[in-house]
């Protein structure tokens, strides 16, 4: 285990360096607990906060933490109608901090994300003042091509199991590059550089979190 930790630490340091070269603020932490602590240090009190679909921010307890602190939370999970949900999703595009994860990161610091409705991708591209990403070391791969493959062949089929949808990957666990009306792979986003320095902040965690 110590050998794995040593390797992950070396890899994490290199990925952080490469992310910073792309105008993305980045930190490497050794645990979920450290990730939560760092995230709360980064987000000023009274900031407006929202998020897209992300298991990773739940895994470290960030959702519950911001709900219980002095933040203005735009929480789409607390409403009952689809209209209210979409209203909050639109408002989230102008919040102070948008919380999310990343489907995959190449070792040289390129972010790859895939989405259905694409509100998450829209927020990563433009709108919120800051995008705070919580990402497990399990999502680091060698190249951009590997990152795309991970997003489509690992993250998407796993995420499909969470939803009441009818797609091939829901039934078999494998991507078929489908055109199903229920597909959750409508948009693919490759972020190779942040135009605004420090707008995207990424906390890389030495743990397997999210999908």
KEGUKE-747858 format. One record per residue: residue in three letters; residue number from 1; z, x, y of N, C-alpha, C in turn. Coordinates in nm, 2 decimals, padded with zeros to 4 digits. Layout:
(site "ALA", NUM, (Z, X, Y), (Z, X, Y), (Z, X, Y)),
...
//
This chain:
(site "UNK", 1, (00.00, 00.08, -00.12), (00.00, 00.00, 00.00), (00.00, 00.09, 00.13)),
(site "UNK", 2, (00.08, 00.20, 00.12), (00.08, 00.29, 00.24), (-00.06, 00.35, 00.27)),
(site "UNK", 3, (-00.13, 00.38, 00.16), (-00.26, 00.43, 00.18), (-00.36, 00.33, 00.24)),
(site "UNK", 4, (-00.34, 00.21, 00.20), (-00.43, 00.10, 00.26), (-00.39, 00.08, 00.41)),
(site "UNK", 5, (-00.26, 00.09, 00.44), (-00.21, 00.07, 00.58), (-00.27, 00.19, 00.66)),
(site "UNK", 6, (-00.27, 00.31, 00.60), (-00.32, 00.42, 00.68), (-00.47, 00.41, 00.71)),
(site "UNK", 7, (-00.54, 00.37, 00.61), (-00.69, 00.34, 00.63), (-00.71, 00.24, 00.73)),
(site "UNK", 8, (-00.64, 00.12, 00.72), (-00.66, 00.01, 00.82), (-00.62, 00.06, 00.96)),
(site "UNK", 9, (-00.52, 00.14, 00.97), (-00.48, 00.19, 01.10), (-00.59, 00.27, 01.17)),
(site "UNK", 10, (-00.65, 00.36, 01.09), (-00.76, 00.44, 01.13), (-00.88, 00.36, 01.17)),
(site "UNK", 11, (-00.91, 00.26, 01.08), (-01.03, 00.17, 01.11), (-01.00, 00.09, 01.23)),
(site "UNK", 12, (-00.88, 00.03, 01.24), (-00.84, -00.05, 01.36), (-00.85, 00.03, 01.49)),
(site "UNK", 13, (-00.81, 00.15, 01.49), (-00.82, 00.23, 01.61), (-00.97, 00.25, 01.65)),
(site "UNK", 14, (-01.05, 00.28, 01.55), (-01.19, 00.30, 01.58), (-01.26, 00.17, 01.63)),
(site "UNK", 15, (-01.23, 00.06, 01.57), (-01.29, -00.07, 01.62), (-01.24, -00.10, 01.76)),
(site "UNK", 16, (-01.11, -00.08, 01.79), (-01.06, -00.11, 01.92), (-01.13, -00.02, 02.03)),
(site "UNK", 17, (-01.15, 00.11, 01.99), (-01.23, 00.20, 02.08), (-01.37, 00.14, 02.11)),
(site "UNK", 18, (-01.43, 00.10, 02.00), (-01.57, 00.05, 02.02), (-01.58, -00.08, 02.09)),
(site "UNK", 19, (-01.48, -00.17, 02.07), (-01.47, -00.29, 02.15), (-01.46, -00.26, 02.30)),
(site "UNK", 20, (-01.37, -00.17, 02.33), (-01.35, -00.13, 02.47), (-01.47, -00.08, 02.54)),
(site "UNK", 21, (-01.55, -00.01, 02.46), (-01.68, 00.04, 02.51), (-01.78, -00.07, 02.55)),
(site "UNK", 22, (-01.75, -00.19, 02.50), (-01.83, -00.31, 02.53), (-01.76, -00.40, 02.63)),
(site "UNK", 23, (-01.67, -00.35, 02.71), (-01.60, -00.43, 02.81), (-01.51, -00.53, 02.75)),
(site "UNK", 24, (-01.47, -00.52, 02.63), (-01.38, -00.61, 02.56), (-01.24, -00.54, 02.55)),
(site "UNK", 25, (-01.14, -00.61, 02.61), (-01.00, -00.55, 02.59), (-00.96, -00.57, 02.45)),
(site "UNK", 26, (-00.90, -00.47, 02.39), (-00.87, -00.48, 02.25), (-00.73, -00.41, 02.21)),
(site "UNK", 27, (-00.66, -00.47, 02.11), (-00.54, -00.41, 02.07), (-00.54, -00.42, 01.92)),
(site "UNK", 28, (-00.47, -00.32, 01.85), (-00.46, -00.32, 01.71), (-00.31, -00.34, 01.68)),
(site "UNK", 29, (-00.27, -00.44, 01.61), (-00.13, -00.46, 01.57), (-00.11, -00.46, 01.42)),
(site "UNK", 30, (00.01, -00.44, 01.38), (00.03, -00.42, 01.23), (00.07, -00.54, 01.16)),
(site "UNK", 31, (00.10, -00.65, 01.23), (00.15, -00.78, 01.16), (00.12, -00.90, 01.24)),
(site "UNK", 32, (00.13, -01.02, 01.18), (00.12, -01.14, 01.25), (00.22, -01.16, 01.36)),
(site "UNK", 33, (00.34, -01.11, 01.33), (00.45, -01.13, 01.43), (00.42, -01.05, 01.55)),
(site "UNK", 34, (00.36, -00.93, 01.53), (00.33, -00.84, 01.65), (00.21, -00.91, 01.73)),
(site "UNK", 35, (00.12, -00.97, 01.65), (00.00, -01.04, 01.71), (00.05, -01.15, 01.80)),
(site "UNK", 36, (00.15, -01.23, 01.75), (00.20, -01.34, 01.83), (00.27, -01.29, 01.96)),
(site "UNK", 37, (00.35, -01.18, 01.94), (00.42, -01.13, 02.06), (00.32, -01.07, 02.16)),
(site "UNK", 38, (00.22, -01.00, 02.12), (00.12, -00.95, 02.21), (00.05, -01.06, 02.28)),
(site "UNK", 39, (00.01, -01.16, 02.21), (-00.06, -01.28, 02.27), (00.02, -01.34, 02.38)),
(site "UNK", 40, (00.15, -01.36, 02.35), (00.23, -01.43, 02.45), (00.26, -01.34, 02.57)),
(site "UNK", 41, (00.25, -01.21, 02.55), (00.27, -01.11, 02.66), (00.14, -01.12, 02.75)),
(site "UNK", 42, (00.03, -01.14, 02.69), (-00.10, -01.14, 02.77), (-00.12, -01.27, 02.85)),
(site "UNK", 43, (-00.07, -01.38, 02.80), (-00.09, -01.51, 02.87), (00.02, -01.54, 02.97)),
(site "UNK", 44, (-00.01, -01.54, 03.10), (00.09, -01.57, 03.20), (00.14, -01.71, 03.18)),
(site "UNK", 45, (00.27, -01.73, 03.22), (00.33, -01.86, 03.22), (00.25, -01.95, 03.31)),
(site "UNK", 46, (00.25, -02.08, 03.28), (00.18, -02.19, 03.35), (00.03, -02.18, 03.34)),
(site "UNK", 47, (-00.03, -02.09, 03.26), (-00.17, -02.09, 03.24), (-00.21, -02.21, 03.17)),
(site "UNK", 48, (-00.34, -02.25, 03.20), (-00.40, -02.36, 03.12), (-00.46, -02.30, 03.00)),
(site "UNK", 49, (-00.43, -02.37, 02.88), (-00.48, -02.31, 02.75), (-00.54, -02.42, 02.67)),
(site "UNK", 50, (-00.65, -02.38, 02.60), (-00.70, -02.47, 02.49), (-00.76, -02.38, 02.38)),
(site "UNK", 51, (-00.82, -02.44, 02.29), (-00.88, -02.37, 02.17), (-00.99, -02.44, 02.10)),
(site "UNK", 52, (-01.06, -02.37, 02.02), (-01.16, -02.43, 01.93), (-01.10, -02.44, 01.79)),
(site "UNK", 53, (-01.18, -02.47, 01.69), (-01.13, -02.47, 01.56), (-01.10, -02.33, 01.51)),
(site "UNK", 54, (-00.97, -02.30, 01.48), (-00.94, -02.16, 01.44), (-00.81, -02.17, 01.35)),
(site "UNK", 55, (-00.83, -02.12, 01.23), (-00.72, -02.11, 01.14), (-00.63, -01.99, 01.18)),
(site "UNK", 56, (-00.69, -01.88, 01.23), (-00.62, -01.76, 01.26), (-00.51, -01.78, 01.36)),
(site "UNK", 57, (-00.54, -01.86, 01.47), (-00.44, -01.88, 01.57), (-00.32, -01.96, 01.51)),
(site "UNK", 58, (-00.35, -02.04, 01.41), (-00.24, -02.12, 01.35), (-00.17, -02.02, 01.26)),
(site "UNK", 59, (-00.24, -01.93, 01.19), (-00.17, -01.84, 01.09), (-00.06, -01.75, 01.16)),
(site "UNK", 60, (-00.08, -01.72, 01.29), (00.02, -01.63, 01.35), (00.12, -01.72, 01.43)),
(site "UNK", 61, (00.10, -01.85, 01.43), (00.20, -01.94, 01.50), (00.17, -01.95, 01.65)),
(site "UNK", 62, (00.05, -01.92, 01.69), (00.02, -01.92, 01.84), (00.01, -02.06, 01.89)),
(site "UNK", 63, (-00.05, -02.15, 01.82), (-00.06, -02.29, 01.86), (00.07, -02.35, 01.89)),
(site "UNK", 64, (00.16, -02.34, 01.80), (00.29, -02.40, 01.81), (00.37, -02.33, 01.93)),
(site "UNK", 65, (00.35, -02.20, 01.94), (00.42, -02.12, 02.04), (00.38, -02.17, 02.18)),
(site "UNK", 66, (00.25, -02.19, 02.21), (00.21, -02.23, 02.34), (00.25, -02.37, 02.37)),
(site "UNK", 67, (00.25, -02.45, 02.27), (00.29, -02.59, 02.28), (00.44, -02.60, 02.33)),
(site "UNK", 68, (00.52, -02.50, 02.29), (00.66, -02.51, 02.31), (00.71, -02.42, 02.43)),
(site "UNK", 69, (00.61, -02.37, 02.51), (00.64, -02.29, 02.62), (00.58, -02.35, 02.75)),
(site "UNK", 70, (00.60, -02.28, 02.86), (00.56, -02.33, 02.99), (00.42, -02.31, 03.02)),
(site "UNK", 71, (00.33, -02.37, 02.94), (00.19, -02.37, 02.96), (00.13, -02.51, 02.97)),
(site "UNK", 72, (00.01, -02.51, 03.03), (-00.06, -02.64, 03.05), (-00.16, -02.65, 02.93)),
(site "UNK", 73, (-00.12, -02.71, 02.83), (-00.20, -02.71, 02.70), (-00.30, -02.83, 02.70)),
(site "UNK", 74, (-00.42, -02.80, 02.68), (-00.53, -02.90, 02.66), (-00.55, -02.91, 02.51)),
(site "UNK", 75, (-00.48, -03.01, 02.45), (-00.47, -03.01, 02.30), (-00.55, -03.13, 02.25)),
(site "UNK", 76, (-00.66, -03.10, 02.19), (-00.75, -03.20, 02.14), (-00.69, -03.26, 02.01)),
(site "UNK", 77, (-00.59, -03.20, 01.95), (-00.53, -03.25, 01.83), (-00.43, -03.36, 01.86)),
(site "UNK", 78, (-00.40, -03.38, 01.98), (-00.29, -03.48, 02.02), (-00.35, -03.61, 02.07)),
(site "UNK", 79, (-00.48, -03.62, 02.06), (-00.55, -03.75, 02.10), (-00.60, -03.82, 01.98)),
(site "UNK", 80, (-00.63, -03.95, 02.00), (-00.66, -04.03, 01.88), (-00.81, -04.07, 01.87)),
(site "UNK", 81, (-00.88, -04.07, 01.99), (-01.02, -04.12, 01.98), (-01.12, -04.00, 02.00)),
(site "UNK", 82, (-01.24, -04.02, 01.95), (-01.34, -03.92, 01.96), (-01.38, -03.89, 02.11)),
(site "UNK", 83, (-01.37, -03.99, 02.19), (-01.41, -03.98, 02.33), (-01.30, -03.89, 02.40)),
(site "UNK", 84, (-01.18, -03.91, 02.37), (-01.07, -03.83, 02.43), (-01.08, -03.68, 02.38)),
(site "UNK", 85, (-01.12, -03.67, 02.26), (-01.13, -03.53, 02.20), (-01.24, -03.46, 02.27)),
(site "UNK", 86, (-01.36, -03.52, 02.29), (-01.47, -03.46, 02.36), (-01.44, -03.43, 02.51)),
(site "UNK", 87, (-01.36, -03.52, 02.57), (-01.32, -03.49, 02.71), (-01.24, -03.37, 02.72)),
(site "UNK", 88, (-01.15, -03.35, 02.63), (-01.06, -03.23, 02.63), (-01.15, -03.10, 02.60)),
(site "UNK", 89, (-01.24, -03.12, 02.50), (-01.33, -03.00, 02.47), (-01.41, -02.96, 02.59)),
(site "UNK", 90, (-01.45, -03.05, 02.67), (-01.53, -03.02, 02.80), (-01.43, -02.95, 02.90)),
(site "UNK", 91, (-01.31, -03.01, 02.91), (-01.22, -02.95, 03.01), (-01.18, -02.81, 02.97)),
(site "UNK", 92, (-01.18, -02.78, 02.84), (-01.14, -02.65, 02.79), (-01.23, -02.54, 02.84)),
(site "UNK", 93, (-01.35, -02.58, 02.88), (-01.45, -02.48, 02.92), (-01.41, -02.42, 03.06)),
(site "UNK", 94, (-01.31, -02.48, 03.12), (-01.27, -02.43, 03.25), (-01.12, -02.39, 03.25)),
(site "UNK", 95, (-01.06, -02.37, 03.14), (-00.92, -02.33, 03.13), (-00.90, -02.18, 03.16)),
(site "UNK", 96, (-00.78, -02.15, 03.17), (-00.74, -02.01, 03.20), (-00.76, -01.92, 03.07)),
(site "UNK", 97, (-00.71, -01.97, 02.96), (-00.72, -01.90, 02.84), (-00.77, -01.99, 02.72)),
(site "UNK", 98, (-00.88, -01.95, 02.66), (-00.94, -02.02, 02.55), (-00.90, -01.93, 02.42)),
(site "UNK", 99, (-00.83, -01.99, 02.33), (-00.79, -01.92, 02.21), (-00.88, -01.95, 02.09)),
(site "UNK", 100, (-00.92, -01.84, 02.02), (-01.01, -01.86, 01.91), (-01.00, -01.74, 01.82)),
(site "UNK", 101, (-01.08, -01.73, 01.72), (-01.09, -01.61, 01.64), (-01.24, -01.56, 01.64)),
(site "UNK", 102, (-01.28, -01.49, 01.54), (-01.41, -01.44, 01.53), (-01.45, -01.44, 01.38)),
(site "UNK", 103, (-01.57, -01.49, 01.35), (-01.61, -01.49, 01.21), (-01.63, -01.36, 01.15)),
(site "UNK", 104, (-01.67, -01.26, 01.23), (-01.69, -01.12, 01.18), (-01.71, -01.03, 01.30)),
(site "UNK", 105, (-01.67, -00.90, 01.27), (-01.69, -00.79, 01.37), (-01.75, -00.67, 01.30)),
(site "UNK", 106, (-01.85, -00.62, 01.36), (-01.91, -00.49, 01.30), (-01.82, -00.38, 01.34)),
(site "UNK", 107, (-01.82, -00.27, 01.27), (-01.73, -00.16, 01.30), (-01.76, -00.10, 01.44)),
(site "UNK", 108, (-01.88, -00.12, 01.49), (-01.91, -00.07, 01.62), (-01.88, -00.17, 01.73)),
(site "UNK", 109, (-01.81, -00.28, 01.70), (-01.76, -00.37, 01.80), (-01.84, -00.49, 01.84)),
(site "UNK", 110, (-01.94, -00.53, 01.76), (-02.02, -00.64, 01.80), (-01.95, -00.77, 01.73)),
(site "UNK", 111, (-01.94, -00.87, 01.81), (-01.88, -01.00, 01.76), (-01.98, -01.09, 01.71)),
(site "UNK", 112, (-01.96, -01.16, 01.59), (-02.05, -01.25, 01.54), (-01.98, -01.38, 01.51)),
(site "UNK", 113, (-02.03, -01.49, 01.56), (-01.97, -01.63, 01.53), (-02.08, -01.73, 01.50)),
(site "UNK", 114, (-02.04, -01.82, 01.42), (-02.13, -01.93, 01.38), (-02.06, -02.06, 01.39)),
(site "UNK", 115, (-02.13, -02.17, 01.43), (-02.06, -02.29, 01.47), (-02.15, -02.41, 01.45)),
(site "UNK", 116, (-02.09, -02.53, 01.45), (-02.16, -02.65, 01.43), (-02.18, -02.72, 01.57)),
(site "UNK", 117, (-02.08, -02.78, 01.63), (-02.08, -02.84, 01.76), (-02.11, -02.73, 01.87)),
(site "UNK", 118, (-02.05, -02.62, 01.84), (-02.07, -02.50, 01.93), (-01.99, -02.50, 02.06)),
(site "UNK", 119, (-01.89, -02.58, 02.07), (-01.80, -02.58, 02.18), (-01.73, -02.44, 02.19)),
(site "UNK", 120, (-01.69, -02.39, 02.07), (-01.63, -02.26, 02.06), (-01.72, -02.15, 02.11)),
(site "UNK", 121, (-01.84, -02.15, 02.07), (-01.94, -02.05, 02.11), (-01.97, -02.06, 02.26)),
(site "UNK", 122, (-01.98, -02.18, 02.31), (-02.00, -02.20, 02.45), (-01.89, -02.14, 02.53)),
(site "UNK", 123, (-01.76, -02.16, 02.49), (-01.65, -02.10, 02.56), (-01.65, -01.95, 02.55)),
(site "UNK", 124, (-01.69, -01.89, 02.44), (-01.70, -01.75, 02.43), (-01.80, -01.69, 02.53)),
(site "UNK", 125, (-01.91, -01.76, 02.54), (-02.02, -01.72, 02.63), (-01.98, -01.73, 02.78)),
(site "UNK", 126, (-01.93, -01.84, 02.82), (-01.91, -01.87, 02.96), (-01.82, -01.99, 02.98)),
(site "UNK", 127, (-01.74, -01.98, 03.09), (-01.65, -02.09, 03.13), (-01.51, -02.05, 03.15)),
(site "UNK", 128, (-01.43, -02.05, 03.04), (-01.29, -02.01, 03.06), (-01.27, -01.87, 03.12)),
(site "UNK", 129, (-01.16, -01.86, 03.20), (-01.14, -01.73, 03.27), (-01.12, -01.62, 03.17)),
(site "UNK", 130, (-01.05, -01.65, 03.06), (-01.03, -01.55, 02.95), (-01.05, -01.61, 02.82)),
(site "UNK", 131, (-01.10, -01.53, 02.72), (-01.11, -01.57, 02.58), (-01.02, -01.48, 02.50)),
(site "UNK", 132, (-00.92, -01.53, 02.44), (-00.83, -01.45, 02.36), (-00.85, -01.47, 02.21)),
(site "UNK", 133, (-00.90, -01.37, 02.14), (-00.93, -01.38, 02.00), (-00.82, -01.31, 01.91)),
(site "UNK", 134, (-00.79, -01.38, 01.81), (-00.69, -01.33, 01.71), (-00.78, -01.31, 01.58)),
(site "UNK", 135, (-00.79, -01.18, 01.54), (-00.88, -01.15, 01.43), (-00.82, -01.06, 01.32)),
(site "UNK", 136, (-00.82, -01.10, 01.20), (-00.77, -01.03, 01.09), (-00.86, -00.91, 01.05)),
(site "UNK", 137, (-00.80, -00.80, 01.00), (-00.88, -00.69, 00.96), (-00.98, -00.72, 00.85)),
(site "UNK", 138, (-00.96, -00.83, 00.78), (-01.05, -00.88, 00.67), (-01.19, -00.91, 00.73)),
(site "UNK", 139, (-01.20, -00.93, 00.86), (-01.32, -00.97, 00.92), (-01.41, -00.86, 00.97)),
(site "UNK", 140, (-01.36, -00.74, 00.95), (-01.43, -00.62, 01.00), (-01.53, -00.58, 00.89)),
(site "UNK", 141, (-01.66, -00.56, 00.92), (-01.76, -00.52, 00.83), (-01.84, -00.40, 00.89)),
(site "UNK", 142, (-01.93, -00.35, 00.81), (-02.00, -00.23, 00.85), (-02.09, -00.25, 00.97)),
(site "UNK", 143, (-02.18, -00.35, 00.96), (-02.29, -00.36, 01.06), (-02.30, -00.50, 01.11)),
(site "UNK", 144, (-02.39, -00.52, 01.21), (-02.42, -00.65, 01.26), (-02.48, -00.74, 01.15)),
(site "UNK", 145, (-02.57, -00.68, 01.07), (-02.63, -00.76, 00.96), (-02.52, -00.80, 00.86)),
(site "UNK", 146, (-02.43, -00.72, 00.83), (-02.32, -00.76, 00.74), (-02.23, -00.86, 00.81)),
(site "UNK", 147, (-02.21, -00.86, 00.94), (-02.13, -00.96, 01.01), (-02.20, -01.09, 01.00)),
(site "UNK", 148, (-02.33, -01.10, 01.02), (-02.40, -01.22, 01.01), (-02.39, -01.28, 00.87)),
(site "UNK", 149, (-02.40, -01.19, 00.77), (-02.39, -01.23, 00.63), (-02.25, -01.29, 00.60)),
(site "UNK", 150, (-02.15, -01.22, 00.66), (-02.01, -01.27, 00.64), (-01.99, -01.41, 00.70)),
(site "UNK", 151, (-02.04, -01.42, 00.82), (-02.03, -01.55, 00.89), (-02.09, -01.67, 00.81)),
(site "UNK", 152, (-02.21, -01.64, 00.76), (-02.29, -01.74, 00.69), (-02.24, -01.76, 00.55)),
(site "UNK", 153, (-02.21, -01.66, 00.48), (-02.19, -01.67, 00.33), (-02.04, -01.67, 00.29)),
(site "UNK", 154, (-01.95, -01.63, 00.38), (-01.81, -01.64, 00.35), (-01.74, -01.74, 00.44)),
(site "UNK", 155, (-01.74, -01.71, 00.57), (-01.67, -01.80, 00.66), (-01.71, -01.94, 00.66)),
(site "UNK", 156, (-01.84, -01.96, 00.67), (-01.89, -02.10, 00.67), (-01.87, -02.18, 00.55)),
(site "UNK", 157, (-01.90, -02.13, 00.43), (-01.87, -02.21, 00.31), (-01.72, -02.24, 00.29)),
(site "UNK", 158, (-01.63, -02.14, 00.33), (-01.49, -02.17, 00.32), (-01.45, -02.28, 00.42)),
(site "UNK", 159, (-01.50, -02.26, 00.54), (-01.46, -02.36, 00.65), (-01.52, -02.50, 00.61)),
(site "UNK", 160, (-01.63, -02.51, 00.54), (-01.68, -02.64, 00.50), (-01.59, -02.72, 00.41)),
(site "UNK", 161, (-01.50, -02.64, 00.34), (-01.41, -02.71, 00.25), (-01.30, -02.79, 00.33)),
(site "UNK", 162, (-01.29, -02.76, 00.46), (-01.19, -02.82, 00.54), (-01.23, -02.96, 00.59)),
(site "UNK", 163, (-01.36, -02.99, 00.59), (-01.41, -03.10, 00.65), (-01.47, -03.20, 00.55)),
(site "UNK", 164, (-01.48, -03.33, 00.59), (-01.54, -03.44, 00.51), (-01.69, -03.44, 00.54)),
(site "UNK", 165, (-01.76, -03.34, 00.48), (-01.90, -03.33, 00.51), (-01.98, -03.32, 00.38)),
(site "UNK", 166, (-02.11, -03.34, 00.39), (-02.20, -03.33, 00.27), (-02.30, -03.22, 00.29)),
(site "UNK", 167, (-02.26, -03.10, 00.25), (-02.35, -02.99, 00.26), (-02.35, -02.91, 00.12)),
(site "UNK", 168, (-02.46, -02.84, 00.09), (-02.46, -02.76, -00.03), (-02.34, -02.67, -00.05)),
(site "UNK", 169, (-02.30, -02.60, 00.06), (-02.19, -02.51, 00.05), (-02.06, -02.57, 00.02)),
(site "UNK", 170, (-02.05, -02.70, 00.07), (-01.93, -02.78, 00.04), (-01.91, -02.80, -00.12)),
(site "UNK", 171, (-02.03, -02.81, -00.18), (-02.03, -02.84, -00.32), (-02.03, -02.72, -00.41)),
(site "UNK", 172, (-02.09, -02.61, -00.36), (-02.10, -02.49, -00.45), (-02.03, -02.37, -00.40)),
(site "UNK", 173, (-02.00, -02.37, -00.27), (-01.94, -02.25, -00.21), (-02.04, -02.14, -00.17)),
(site "UNK", 174, (-02.17, -02.17, -00.18), (-02.27, -02.08, -00.15), (-02.36, -02.14, -00.04)),
(site "UNK", 175, (-02.40, -02.05, 00.05), (-02.49, -02.09, 00.16), (-02.64, -02.11, 00.11)),
(site "UNK", 176, (-02.70, -02.22, 00.15), (-02.84, -02.24, 00.11), (-02.93, -02.25, 00.23)),
(site "UNK", 177, (-02.88, -02.20, 00.35), (-02.96, -02.21, 00.47), (-03.01, -02.35, 00.49)),
(site "UNK", 178, (-02.92, -02.45, 00.48), (-02.96, -02.59, 00.47), (-02.99, -02.65, 00.61)),
(site "UNK", 179, (-03.05, -02.76, 00.61), (-03.08, -02.84, 00.73), (-03.01, -02.97, 00.72)),
(site "UNK", 180, (-02.90, -02.98, 00.65), (-02.82, -03.10, 00.63), (-02.78, -03.15, 00.77)),
(site "UNK", 181, (-02.78, -03.28, 00.79), (-02.72, -03.33, 00.91), (-02.58, -03.29, 00.94)),
(site "UNK", 182, (-02.51, -03.26, 00.83), (-02.37, -03.22, 00.84), (-02.35, -03.07, 00.85)),
(site "UNK", 183, (-02.45, -02.99, 00.86), (-02.44, -02.85, 00.86), (-02.34, -02.80, 00.97)),
(site "UNK", 184, (-02.26, -02.70, 00.94), (-02.17, -02.65, 01.04), (-02.23, -02.51, 01.09)),
(site "UNK", 185, (-02.35, -02.48, 01.05), (-02.41, -02.35, 01.09), (-02.53, -02.38, 01.19)),
(site "UNK", 186, (-02.50, -02.45, 01.29), (-02.61, -02.49, 01.39), (-02.64, -02.37, 01.49)),
(site "UNK", 187, (-02.54, -02.30, 01.53), (-02.56, -02.20, 01.63), (-02.50, -02.07, 01.58)),
(site "UNK", 188, (-02.57, -01.96, 01.61), (-02.52, -01.83, 01.58), (-02.51, -01.75, 01.70)),
(site "UNK", 189, (-02.39, -01.69, 01.73), (-02.37, -01.61, 01.86), (-02.34, -01.47, 01.82)),
(site "UNK", 190, (-02.41, -01.38, 01.88), (-02.39, -01.24, 01.87), (-02.35, -01.18, 02.01)),
(site "UNK", 191, (-02.22, -01.14, 02.02), (-02.17, -01.09, 02.15), (-02.17, -00.93, 02.14)),
(site "UNK", 192, (-02.26, -00.87, 02.20), (-02.27, -00.72, 02.20), (-02.20, -00.65, 02.32)),
(site "UNK", 193, (-02.17, -00.73, 02.42), (-02.11, -00.68, 02.55), (-02.06, -00.79, 02.63)),
(site "UNK", 194, (-01.94, -00.77, 02.69), (-01.89, -00.87, 02.78), (-01.93, -00.83, 02.93)),
(site "UNK", 195, (-02.00, -00.92, 02.99), (-02.05, -00.89, 03.12), (-01.94, -00.87, 03.22)),
(site "UNK", 196, (-01.83, -00.95, 03.20), (-01.71, -00.94, 03.29), (-01.61, -00.86, 03.21)),
(site "UNK", 197, (-01.57, -00.75, 03.27), (-01.48, -00.66, 03.20), (-01.35, -00.72, 03.17)),
(site "UNK", 198, (-01.30, -00.72, 03.05), (-01.17, -00.77, 03.02), (-01.16, -00.93, 03.01)),
(site "UNK", 199, (-01.27, -01.00, 03.02), (-01.27, -01.14, 03.01), (-01.23, -01.18, 02.86)),
(site "UNK", 200, (-01.30, -01.11, 02.77), (-01.27, -01.13, 02.63), (-01.16, -01.03, 02.59)),
(site "UNK", 201, (-01.05, -01.08, 02.53), (-00.94, -01.00, 02.48), (-00.93, -01.02, 02.33)),
(site "UNK", 202, (-00.92, -00.91, 02.26), (-00.92, -00.93, 02.11), (-00.80, -00.86, 02.05)),
(site "UNK", 203, (-00.72, -00.93, 01.97), (-00.61, -00.87, 01.90), (-00.65, -00.86, 01.76)),
(site "UNK", 204, (-00.66, -00.74, 01.71), (-00.70, -00.71, 01.57), (-00.57, -00.69, 01.49)),
(site "UNK", 205, (-00.56, -00.77, 01.38), (-00.43, -00.77, 01.31), (-00.45, -00.71, 01.17)),
(site "UNK", 206, (-00.36, -00.62, 01.14), (-00.37, -00.55, 01.00), (-00.31, -00.65, 00.90)),
(site "UNK", 207, (-00.39, -00.76, 00.88), (-00.35, -00.86, 00.78), (-00.47, -00.94, 00.75)),
(site "UNK", 208, (-00.47, -01.01, 00.64), (-00.58, -01.10, 00.61), (-00.55, -01.23, 00.66)),
(site "UNK", 209, (-00.61, -01.27, 00.78), (-00.58, -01.40, 00.83), (-00.71, -01.47, 00.86)),
(site "UNK", 210, (-00.71, -01.60, 00.86), (-00.83, -01.68, 00.88), (-00.93, -01.66, 00.77)),
(site "UNK", 211, (-01.05, -01.71, 00.80), (-01.16, -01.71, 00.70), (-01.27, -01.62, 00.74)),
//
